[in-house]
Amino acid sequence: MLTLQKTANPTVISIPTSDKPLDDLLNKEWLLTNNRGGYASSTIIGCNTRRYHGLLIGSLNPPANRIMALANCLEMVIFNGQIFNLSTFEFNGKFTPEGFRLLKQFRRDIGVHFDYQLPQCQLTKSVYLLRDKDMIGLLYDFTGVQRPVELILRPFIGLRNFHTLQKSYAHISSRWTNDGLLIRHNTPESCELFLNSPSMNFERDEQWWFNFVYRKDKERGQDFTEDLWTPGFFRCQIETPTKIVFWAKLTDSEQQTANALNAELDIGTVCEYLRKHHEGIKHKAKIVNRKSKIVSRKPYEILCLAADQFIVNRVTSDEPRATILAGFPWFIDWGRDAFIALPGLLLATGRFNEAKSVLSTFAAAADKGMIPNCFDDNSPLLSQGCHSRLRARTAYFNSIDASLWFINAAFQYLNATNDSETFTMHLLPTIRWIVDSYYNGTRFGIHADTDGLITAGDERTQLTWMDAKYAGEAFTPRYGKAVEINALW
């Protein structure tokens, strides 16, 4: 069993990894998010066990249409002809290389950190995901260097929809530019990955590596092997204590990528921005809960920071609007989940502006007196006013309880903020529309029966939280007067 190690900073999570069972190490995962649906995630030893794992998963249409851009890197330190592998991969039931044997500790704060003990030095690898950008920085911090060593990084490229797996017939190409290595996968998304390390030299050595195994996918009964392409490797010589930074950025425009990299190649600035963001989250939460003893407890700050990962901006035609993802790695924003979670994620943490934005986003997409169950995974949400039919075309409404949870969340927002203006002008009209539509009738046969209870659906519909269907067949039909729906009503 893995246990957390106590640290001076209550928001730093530290897990010793030496001499721990490999299965335990593979069952602990980490997650970094970027406020736009993108993320970085893997296990605490860096061995991907899901198709959804990767160092950079970006969003071409935030928070949806996500692309697994950079899967992983083969990382090696060479001393006096001897190779020390930092990476761990699984192939057909065996692990090679076995970098986890050199790993002493995993830590998580504004980034994730892997502490390695090598014969001639100590090395900490850190992963930082920039906010509001699909971009990561990998920092390799060498200390106690006694003799020259060489660092080699071989990136493995995905550039695929994060729901799919890649095979070796995929057409991926790369070319060197003045700003670094530009990689393109000829897919309908037409996205590009830009790699650069100012301190390292790139050597082209294109290869396909076959049959990476993702054991969690196998457990779920899915396809679980993938082929990954690598354009070559980056290398540098290290003779003194040194920090080496490797950057990766996903974009749909080569010029945007180059401009962003040129402006942001400063890992210190990135870390300072992330620290300030974390401090801002904790500060807001402490203000709203200043009279409660809970603010002095370690789990409180950790929970506030964890809650932040689910808050993202959804792209609209006018400006980004806050929304809540139903979960990582694969869910997008769902009405039911958003409004159940909103009081805890946003109101209890003092993030009232974002709570208002979430409520307004879904209210603006209402149609026929219903709040959306979810939005299209690939289409942008248009902005055309509160009750726009144009906006509703990008939303799905197969949920009877999302609208009722919306009403509950709206009143909780009013109670927490006393913002009667927003409630009266922007939320109350939608609430009245919902109540009127549910009483008199709307889609899916939703209406109030003669006894005043809400009834809806038939044997083919799944409108409650038990919504699993396959080939048009509902696994657990719950049409009629569902108990929790009428409790909300």
C-alpha positions as CSV (number, residue, x, y, z in Angstrom):
1,M,0.0,0.0,0.0
2,L,1.2,3.5,-0.8
3,T,1.0,6.2,1.8
4,L,1.2,10.0,1.7
5,Q,4.3,11.6,3.2
6,K,3.8,14.6,5.5
7,T,5.2,17.9,4.1
8,A,5.6,21.4,5.4
9,N,3.3,22.8,2.7
10,P,-0.2,21.4,3.2
11,T,-1.0,21.5,-0.5
12,V,2.1,19.4,-1.6
13,I,1.3,15.8,-2.0
14,S,4.3,13.5,-1.7
15,I,4.4,9.7,-2.2
16,P,7.6,7.7,-1.7
17,T,8.0,5.1,-4.4
18,S,11.1,3.1,-3.6
19,D,10.6,-0.6,-3.1
20,K,6.9,-0.4,-3.6
21,P,4.9,-3.1,-5.5
22,L,4.7,-2.2,-9.2
23,D,0.9,-2.7,-9.3
24,D,0.5,-0.2,-6.5
25,L,2.5,2.3,-8.4
26,L,0.5,1.8,-11.6
27,N,-2.8,2.3,-9.7
28,K,-1.9,5.8,-8.6
29,E,-2.6,8.5,-11.2
30,W,-1.9,12.2,-11.4
31,L,-3.7,15.0,-13.3
32,L,-2.9,18.5,-14.4
33,T,-5.5,20.7,-16.2
34,N,-5.4,23.9,-18.1
35,N,-8.8,25.6,-17.8
36,R,-9.8,24.8,-21.4
37,G,-10.4,21.0,-21.3
38,G,-6.8,20.1,-21.9
39,Y,-4.7,18.1,-19.4
40,A,-1.7,16.1,-18.7
41,S,-2.0,12.8,-16.9
42,S,-0.3,9.5,-16.2
43,T,0.7,7.2,-13.3
44,I,3.1,8.3,-10.6
45,I,5.9,6.4,-12.3
46,G,5.1,7.9,-15.8
47,C,3.9,4.6,-17.3
48,N,0.7,5.3,-19.3
49,T,-2.0,2.7,-18.5
50,R,-4.9,4.4,-20.5
51,R,-5.4,5.7,-24.0
52,Y,-6.3,8.9,-22.3
53,H,-2.9,9.3,-20.6
54,G,-0.3,11.6,-22.1
55,L,2.0,14.5,-21.4
56,L,-0.2,16.8,-23.5
57,I,-3.8,16.4,-24.3
58,G,-5.1,19.6,-25.9
59,S,-8.6,20.9,-26.9
60,L,-9.1,22.2,-30.4
61,N,-12.6,23.5,-29.5
62,P,-12.5,24.1,-25.7
63,P,-13.4,22.2,-23.7
64,A,-14.1,19.5,-26.4
65,N,-12.5,17.9,-29.4
66,R,-9.5,16.8,-27.4
67,I,-6.3,15.6,-29.0
68,M,-3.7,13.3,-27.4
69,A,-0.7,15.2,-28.8
70,L,2.4,14.0,-26.9
71,A,2.0,10.6,-25.4
72,N,5.3,10.3,-23.5
73,C,9.1,10.6,-23.8
74,L,11.8,8.0,-23.6
75,E,14.3,9.6,-21.2
76,M,17.8,8.4,-20.6
77,V,20.8,9.6,-18.7
78,I,24.2,8.3,-20.0
79,F,27.3,8.3,-17.8
80,N,30.6,6.8,-18.9
81,G,28.8,4.6,-21.5
82,Q,26.2,3.3,-19.1
83,I,22.5,4.0,-19.8
84,F,20.1,4.9,-16.9
85,N,16.5,4.8,-18.1
86,L,14.0,7.1,-16.4
87,S,11.0,5.9,-18.4
88,T,8.7,2.9,-17.8
89,F,6.6,1.4,-20.7
90,E,4.6,-1.8,-20.8
91,F,4.8,-4.0,-23.9
92,N,2.9,-7.3,-24.1
93,G,3.0,-8.1,-20.4
94,K,6.6,-7.0,-19.8
95,F,8.0,-3.6,-18.7
96,T,10.9,-2.1,-20.5
97,P,12.7,0.0,-19.7
98,E,12.2,-0.1,-15.9
99,G,12.9,3.5,-14.9
100,F,10.6,3.2,-11.9
101,R,13.5,1.4,-10.1
102,L,15.5,4.7,-10.0
103,L,12.5,6.7,-8.9
104,K,12.5,7.7,-5.2
105,Q,9.6,9.9,-4.8
106,F,6.6,11.5,-6.6
107,R,5.3,15.0,-5.6
108,R,2.4,17.1,-6.7
109,D,1.9,20.8,-6.2
110,I,1.6,23.4,-9.1
111,G,3.1,20.7,-11.3
112,V,4.1,17.0,-10.8
113,H,7.7,16.1,-9.9
114,F,9.7,12.8,-10.1
115,D,12.8,12.6,-7.9
116,Y,15.4,10.2,-9.3
117,Q,18.7,9.0,-7.6
118,L,21.5,8.3,-10.1
119,P,25.1,7.3,-9.4
120,Q,26.6,10.6,-10.4
121,C,23.9,13.1,-9.7
122,Q,20.3,13.7,-8.5
123,L,17.6,14.5,-11.0
124,T,14.1,15.9,-10.5
125,K,11.9,15.9,-13.5
126,S,8.9,18.3,-13.3
127,V,5.9,18.6,-15.6
128,Y,4.1,22.0,-15.8
129,L,0.9,22.6,-17.8
130,L,0.3,26.2,-18.7
131,R,-3.1,27.7,-17.9
132,D,-5.4,28.6,-20.9
133,K,-2.9,27.1,-23.4
134,D,-2.3,23.6,-24.7
135,M,1.3,23.7,-23.8
136,I,3.6,21.9,-21.3
137,G,7.1,22.5,-20.0
138,L,9.2,19.6,-18.8
139,L,12.0,20.7,-16.5
140,Y,15.0,18.4,-15.8
141,D,16.9,19.7,-12.7
142,F,20.3,18.1,-12.3
143,T,22.0,18.6,-8.9
144,G,25.1,17.1,-7.4
145,V,26.7,16.5,-10.8
146,Q,30.1,15.0,-10.2
147,R,31.1,14.1,-13.7
148,P,29.7,14.8,-17.2
149,V,26.5,13.1,-18.1
150,E,24.3,13.1,-21.2
151,L,20.5,13.6,-21.3
152,I,18.5,12.1,-24.2
153,L,14.8,12.7,-24.8
154,R,12.9,10.8,-27.5
155,P,9.3,12.1,-27.8
156,F,6.4,9.8,-28.8
157,I,3.8,11.5,-30.8
158,G,0.0,10.9,-30.8
159,L,-1.8,13.8,-32.5
160,R,-5.0,11.7,-32.5
161,N,-8.4,12.0,-31.1
162,F,-8.0,11.0,-27.5
163,H,-10.8,8.4,-27.7
164,T,-9.0,6.4,-30.4
165,L,-5.7,4.4,-30.7
166,Q,-3.0,4.9,-33.3
167,K,-1.5,2.3,-35.6
168,S,1.7,2.4,-37.6
169,Y,-0.1,3.2,-40.9
170,A,-0.8,6.8,-39.6
171,H,0.9,9.4,-41.7
172,I,2.9,11.8,-39.5
173,S,5.5,14.1,-40.7
174,S,7.9,16.6,-39.2
175,R,10.2,19.4,-40.3
176,W,12.7,21.7,-38.5
177,T,11.9,25.4,-38.4
178,N,13.8,28.3,-36.9
179,D,11.8,27.9,-33.7
180,G,12.0,24.1,-33.3
181,L,10.4,20.9,-34.5
182,L,7.0,21.1,-36.2
183,I,5.0,17.8,-36.3
184,R,1.8,17.3,-38.3
185,H,-0.6,14.4,-38.5
186,N,-2.6,14.5,-41.7
187,T,-6.1,14.2,-40.1
188,P,-9.3,16.2,-40.5
189,E,-8.3,18.1,-37.3
190,S,-5.1,19.4,-39.1
191,C,-3.5,20.2,-35.8
192,E,0.2,20.6,-35.2
193,L,2.6,19.9,-32.4
194,F,5.6,22.1,-31.8
195,L,8.6,20.8,-29.8
196,N,11.6,22.8,-28.7
197,S,14.4,22.8,-26.1
198,P,16.8,25.8,-26.2
199,S,19.5,23.8,-24.5
200,M,19.3,20.6,-26.5
201,N,20.2,19.5,-30.0
202,F,17.8,17.5,-32.2
203,E,18.9,14.5,-34.2
204,R,16.4,13.0,-36.7
205,D,15.8,9.3,-36.3
206,E,12.2,8.5,-37.3
207,Q,10.9,5.3,-35.9
208,W,7.6,3.5,-35.1
209,W,7.5,1.8,-31.7
210,F,4.9,-1.0,-31.6
211,N,2.4,-2.4,-29.1
212,F,2.4,-0.1,-26.2
213,V,0.0,-1.8,-23.7
214,Y,-2.6,0.2,-21.8
215,R,-3.7,-2.1,-19.0
216,K,-6.7,0.0,-17.8
217,D,-8.2,-0.2,-21.3
218,K,-7.7,-3.9,-21.3
219,E,-9.6,-4.1,-17.9
220,R,-12.4,-2.2,-19.5
221,G,-12.7,-4.7,-22.4
222,Q,-11.4,-2.2,-25.0
223,D,-8.6,-2.3,-27.5
224,F,-5.5,-1.8,-25.5
225,T,-2.4,-1.7,-27.7
226,E,-1.0,1.3,-29.6
227,D,1.8,2.2,-32.0
228,L,3.6,5.5,-31.5
229,W,5.8,7.4,-33.8
230,T,8.9,9.3,-32.9
231,P,10.8,11.8,-35.1
232,G,14.1,11.4,-33.4
233,F,15.7,12.6,-30.1
234,F,16.9,15.7,-28.3
235,R,20.3,15.5,-26.5
236,C,22.6,17.6,-24.4
237,Q,25.8,17.3,-22.3
238,I,25.6,18.2,-18.7
239,E,28.8,19.0,-16.7
240,T,27.6,21.1,-13.8
241,P,24.3,21.5,-11.9
242,T,21.9,22.5,-14.7
243,K,18.2,22.9,-15.5
244,I,17.1,21.7,-18.9
245,V,13.6,22.7,-20.3
246,F,11.7,20.9,-23.0
247,W,8.5,22.5,-24.4
248,A,5.6,21.1,-26.3
249,K,2.6,23.1,-27.7
250,L,-0.5,22.0,-29.7
251,T,-2.2,24.4,-32.0
252,D,-4.0,24.6,-35.3
253,S,-1.7,27.3,-36.6
254,E,2.1,27.1,-37.1
255,Q,2.4,30.9,-36.7
256,Q,0.4,30.8,-33.4
257,T,2.7,28.1,-32.1
258,A,5.9,29.9,-32.9
259,N,4.7,33.2,-31.4
260,A,3.5,31.5,-28.2
261,L,6.7,29.7,-27.7
262,N,8.8,32.7,-28.3
263,A,6.8,34.6,-25.7
264,E,6.7,31.9,-23.1
265,L,10.0,30.1,-23.0
266,D,10.6,31.0,-19.4
267,I,9.8,28.2,-16.9
268,G,10.2,30.6,-14.0
269,T,7.5,32.9,-15.2
270,V,5.2,29.9,-15.8
271,C,5.8,28.6,-12.3
272,E,5.2,32.0,-10.7
273,Y,1.9,32.3,-12.6
274,L,0.7,28.9,-11.5
275,R,1.6,29.7,-7.9
276,K,-0.3,32.9,-8.0
277,H,-3.3,31.1,-9.4
278,H,-3.2,28.5,-6.6
279,E,-2.9,31.2,-4.0
280,G,-5.9,33.1,-5.5
281,I,-8.0,30.0,-5.2
282,K,-7.1,29.4,-1.6
283,H,-7.6,33.1,-0.8
284,K,-11.2,33.2,-2.2
285,A,-12.1,30.1,-0.3
286,K,-10.8,31.4,3.0
287,I,-12.7,34.7,2.6
288,V,-16.0,33.0,2.1
289,N,-15.4,30.5,4.9
290,R,-13.5,32.8,7.3
291,K,-15.7,31.9,10.2
292,S,-15.3,28.2,9.9
293,K,-12.5,26.1,11.5
294,I,-12.3,24.0,8.3
295,V,-10.1,26.5,6.6
296,S,-7.2,25.6,8.8
297,R,-7.3,21.9,7.9
298,K,-5.0,20.4,5.3
299,P,-7.8,18.6,3.3
300,Y,-9.6,21.9,2.8
301,E,-6.9,23.6,0.7
302,I,-6.2,20.4,-1.2
303,L,-9.9,20.0,-2.0
304,C,-10.2,23.6,-3.2
305,L,-7.3,23.1,-5.6
306,A,-8.7,19.8,-6.8
307,A,-12.1,21.4,-7.4
308,D,-10.4,24.0,-9.7
309,Q,-9.5,21.3,-12.1
310,F,-13.1,20.7,-13.1
311,I,-13.8,24.4,-13.9
312,V,-13.1,25.2,-17.6
313,N,-14.0,27.9,-20.1
314,R,-16.3,26.9,-23.0
315,V,-15.6,28.8,-26.2
316,T,-18.5,31.0,-27.5
317,S,-18.6,33.4,-30.4
318,D,-18.4,36.4,-28.0
319,E,-16.2,35.4,-25.0
320,P,-15.3,32.3,-23.0
321,R,-17.9,31.2,-20.5
322,A,-17.2,29.1,-17.4
323,T,-18.6,25.6,-17.3
324,I,-18.0,22.4,-15.2
325,L,-16.6,19.2,-16.7
326,A,-18.4,16.1,-15.5
327,G,-15.1,14.3,-14.9
328,F,-11.7,13.4,-16.3
329,P,-10.4,12.1,-18.5
330,W,-13.2,11.7,-21.1
331,F,-16.3,13.7,-19.9
332,I,-17.3,17.1,-21.1
333,D,-19.8,19.5,-19.4
334,W,-23.1,17.8,-18.6
335,G,-26.0,19.8,-17.1
336,R,-27.0,17.3,-14.4
337,D,-23.4,17.0,-13.1
338,A,-22.7,20.7,-13.4
339,F,-25.6,21.8,-11.2
340,I,-25.2,19.0,-8.6
341,A,-21.5,20.0,-8.3
342,L,-21.8,23.8,-8.6
343,P,-22.6,24.5,-4.9
344,G,-19.5,22.6,-3.7
345,L,-17.1,23.5,-6.5
346,L,-17.9,27.2,-6.9
347,L,-20.2,28.6,-4.1
348,A,-18.4,26.9,-1.2
349,T,-15.0,28.1,-2.6
350,G,-16.1,31.7,-3.2
351,R,-16.0,31.6,-7.0
352,F,-19.2,33.5,-7.5
353,N,-18.4,35.0,-10.9
354,E,-17.7,31.6,-12.3
355,A,-20.9,30.2,-10.7
356,K,-22.9,33.0,-12.4
357,S,-21.1,32.2,-15.7
358,V,-22.0,28.5,-15.5
359,L,-25.6,29.2,-14.8
360,S,-25.8,31.8,-17.6
361,T,-24.1,29.4,-20.1
362,F,-26.7,26.7,-19.6
363,A,-29.6,29.2,-19.3
364,A,-28.6,30.7,-22.7
365,A,-28.8,27.3,-24.3
366,A,-32.3,26.4,-22.9
367,D,-34.9,25.2,-25.4
368,K,-38.5,24.3,-25.0
369,G,-38.2,24.9,-21.3
370,M,-35.3,22.5,-20.8
371,I,-31.7,22.9,-19.8
372,P,-29.2,20.9,-22.0
373,N,-28.0,17.5,-20.8
374,C,-24.7,18.2,-22.7
375,F,-23.2,20.1,-25.6
376,D,-21.9,18.8,-28.9
377,D,-18.3,17.5,-28.5
378,N,-17.1,19.2,-31.6
379,S,-19.3,22.2,-32.3
380,P,-18.8,25.7,-30.8
381,L,-21.6,27.2,-28.8
382,L,-23.0,30.2,-30.6
383,S,-24.0,33.2,-28.7
384,Q,-27.4,34.6,-29.6
385,G,-29.1,35.6,-26.4
386,C,-30.9,33.9,-23.6
387,H,-33.5,31.7,-25.3
388,S,-31.9,31.2,-28.7
389,R,-33.0,28.3,-30.9
390,L,-29.7,28.7,-32.8
391,R,-27.8,28.1,-29.6
392,A,-29.9,25.1,-28.7
393,R,-28.9,23.3,-32.0
394,T,-25.5,22.5,-30.5
395,A,-27.0,21.0,-27.3
396,Y,-28.7,17.7,-26.4
397,F,-31.7,17.6,-24.0
398,N,-32.1,13.9,-23.1
399,S,-32.2,14.6,-19.3
400,I,-35.3,15.2,-17.3
401,D,-33.4,16.3,-14.1
402,A,-30.8,18.7,-15.5
403,S,-33.4,21.5,-15.6
404,L,-34.5,20.8,-12.0
405,W,-31.0,20.7,-10.7
406,F,-30.5,24.1,-12.5
407,I,-33.3,25.6,-10.5
408,N,-31.8,24.3,-7.3
409,A,-28.4,25.6,-8.1
410,A,-29.8,29.0,-9.2
411,F,-31.5,29.5,-5.8
412,Q,-28.4,28.4,-4.0
413,Y,-26.4,31.0,-6.0
414,L,-28.9,33.6,-4.9
415,N,-28.6,32.6,-1.2
416,A,-24.8,32.6,-1.3
417,T,-24.4,35.9,-3.1
418,N,-27.5,38.0,-2.6
419,D,-27.1,38.8,-6.3
420,S,-30.8,39.5,-6.9
421,E,-30.1,41.4,-10.1
422,T,-28.5,38.5,-11.9
423,F,-31.1,36.1,-10.5
424,T,-34.1,38.3,-11.5
425,M,-32.9,39.4,-14.9
426,H,-31.0,36.3,-16.2
427,L,-32.0,33.2,-14.2
428,L,-35.6,33.7,-13.1
429,P,-37.1,33.9,-16.7
430,T,-35.5,30.5,-17.5
431,I,-36.7,29.1,-14.2
432,R,-40.3,30.1,-14.9
433,W,-40.0,28.7,-18.5
434,I,-38.8,25.4,-17.1
435,V,-41.6,25.2,-14.5
436,D,-44.3,26.1,-17.0
437,S,-43.0,23.7,-19.6
438,Y,-42.7,20.8,-17.2
439,Y,-46.2,21.4,-15.9
440,N,-47.9,21.8,-19.3
441,G,-45.7,19.5,-21.4
442,T,-42.4,19.6,-23.4
443,R,-40.3,17.1,-25.3
444,F,-40.0,13.4,-24.3
445,G,-43.5,13.5,-23.0
446,I,-42.5,15.4,-19.9
447,H,-45.6,16.8,-18.2
448,A,-47.4,17.0,-14.9
449,D,-50.0,14.2,-14.4
450,T,-53.4,14.8,-12.8
451,D,-51.8,14.1,-9.4
452,G,-49.3,16.9,-9.9
453,L,-46.3,14.6,-10.3
454,I,-44.0,14.7,-13.3
455,T,-44.1,11.8,-15.7
456,A,-42.0,11.3,-18.8
457,G,-40.6,9.0,-21.4
458,D,-41.2,5.5,-22.7
459,E,-39.4,2.2,-22.9
460,R,-36.9,3.6,-25.4
461,T,-35.9,6.7,-23.5
462,Q,-33.3,7.2,-20.8
463,L,-33.9,10.6,-19.1
464,T,-32.7,10.0,-15.6
465,W,-29.1,9.5,-14.3
466,M,-29.4,5.8,-15.2
467,D,-29.0,6.6,-18.8
468,A,-27.0,3.7,-20.3
469,K,-28.2,2.7,-23.8
470,Y,-26.8,0.5,-26.6
471,A,-28.2,0.1,-30.1
472,G,-31.3,2.0,-29.0
473,E,-32.0,-0.3,-26.1
474,A,-32.2,1.1,-22.6
475,F,-30.4,-1.1,-20.0
476,T,-32.5,0.2,-17.1
477,P,-35.8,1.7,-18.4
478,R,-37.1,4.3,-15.9
479,Y,-40.0,6.0,-17.7
480,G,-43.0,7.3,-15.8
481,K,-42.8,9.0,-12.4
482,A,-39.2,8.5,-11.2
483,V,-38.9,9.1,-7.5
484,E,-35.9,11.4,-7.5
485,I,-37.3,13.6,-10.3
486,N,-40.5,14.2,-8.3
487,A,-38.4,14.9,-5.2
488,L,-36.7,17.7,-7.2
489,W,-40.0,18.9,-8.6
